[in-house]
Amino acid sequence: MKKIIIIILSIFVLLLIGFGYLIYPYIEPSFYPRSAGTDPRTGLPLEKRYFCMDICPDYGYVLTVYKDIKTIEECEEIGGQVILTGMPKPGLFIGCGTGQNTK
């Protein structure tokens, strides 16, 4: 009987931990950048890139951007979506998005 109670409690704890990650998912910054395939419209390689400016890693996020686009001009030339920083340092170029939902 004692063994069954321990197993049930263990399963309950694991479920609580799992639901905690659903409510507040943690992003591991060391996993990025990583490949995200190729944009079929342009043929250019994509990557998922972690970005954070202030309270990291708690308020960081992952962007899907063109891998080799490094300036606003290059991004506009291919018809990409220019992604700029917000606060605390607004207006810095951080990537060129596809303009499509790439979750």
C-alpha positions in Angstrom: 0.0 0.0 0.0 2.8 2.4 0.9 4.4 1.8 -2.5 1.2 2.6 -4.4 0.8 5.9 -2.5 4.4 6.9 -3.3 3.9 6.1 -7.0 0.6 8.1 -7.1 2.3 11.1 -5.3 5.3 10.9 -7.7 3.0 11.0 -10.8 1.0 13.9 -9.3 4.3 15.9 -8.7 5.5 15.2 -12.3 2.1 16.3 -13.7 2.3 19.5 -11.6 5.8 20.2 -13.0 4.6 19.5 -16.6 1.6 21.9 -16.2 3.9 24.5 -14.8 6.0 24.5 -18.0 2.8 24.8 -20.1 1.8 27.9 -18.1 5.3 29.4 -17.9 7.5 27.9 -20.6 11.2 28.3 -20.2 13.4 29.1 -23.2 16.9 27.8 -23.0 19.1 30.5 -24.7 22.0 28.1 -25.3 19.9 26.2 -27.8 20.0 29.1 -30.2 20.7 30.1 -33.0 19.6 26.9 -34.8 18.5 26.1 -38.3 14.9 26.5 -39.3 15.0 25.3 -42.9 14.6 27.3 -46.0 12.0 29.8 -47.1 10.3 28.3 -50.1 9.4 31.7 -51.5 12.9 33.1 -51.6 15.2 30.0 -51.2 17.1 31.7 -48.4 18.1 29.9 -45.2 16.1 30.6 -42.0 17.2 30.3 -38.4 15.6 30.5 -35.0 17.4 33.1 -32.9 17.0 33.9 -29.2 16.9 37.6 -28.4 16.8 39.4 -25.1 17.6 42.9 -24.1 16.7 43.5 -20.5 15.7 40.7 -18.0 17.2 37.6 -19.5 16.3 34.8 -20.0 12.9 35.4 -18.3 11.7 37.9 -20.9 13.6 36.7 -23.9 12.0 35.4 -27.1 12.7 33.4 -30.2 12.5 34.9 -33.7 12.5 33.1 -37.0 14.6 35.2 -39.3 16.6 35.0 -42.5 20.1 33.7 -41.6 22.4 35.8 -43.7 20.5 39.1 -43.8 22.4 41.6 -41.6 21.1 45.1 -42.6 17.8 46.9 -43.0 18.6 47.5 -46.7 19.2 43.8 -47.4 16.0 42.9 -45.7 13.9 45.5 -47.6 15.6 44.3 -50.8 14.3 40.8 -50.5 10.9 41.9 -49.2 11.4 40.7 -45.6 9.9 42.2 -42.5 12.4 44.4 -40.7 12.5 43.6 -36.9 13.8 46.3 -34.6 14.3 46.4 -30.9 11.9 48.0 -28.5 12.7 49.4 -25.1 15.2 50.0 -23.4 17.2 50.6 -26.7 14.6 51.1 -29.4 15.3 51.0 -33.1 18.3 48.6 -33.4 18.1 46.1 -36.2 17.9 42.5 -34.8 16.7 40.5 -37.8 14.8 40.1 -41.0 11.6 38.2 -40.7 9.7 36.4 -43.4 6.5 38.2 -42.7 4.8 34.8 -42.4 3.7 33.0 -39.2 6.6 30.6 -38.6 5.8 29.2 -35.1 
